[in-house]
Amino acid sequence: MAPDNSFIFEGIRKGDLYIVDFSKGPLVQTCFLAKATKGWLWHRRLGHAGIRNLQTLVKKNHLHGIPYVKFNKNRLCATC
């Protein structure tokens, strides 16, 4: 939705994917942005590993090259 509560585009959801026909969208330039926490990005990058397991691996420093990240449990992973 735009700041004036008008719809920018409409789509349908199939599984974990949104399908949008942008040819029916607005004629003005539009920028779309999605934000995920670092914890959720690592969850996806590591093949949707369990959050508890990831927390344990990070706390015990078993994942080299991955900085300490916080895994918020306030979201659900649609793929999992």
Beta strands, then each sheet from edge to edge (+ up, - down):
strand 1: 11-14
strand 2: 17-20
sheet 1: 1+ 2-
end
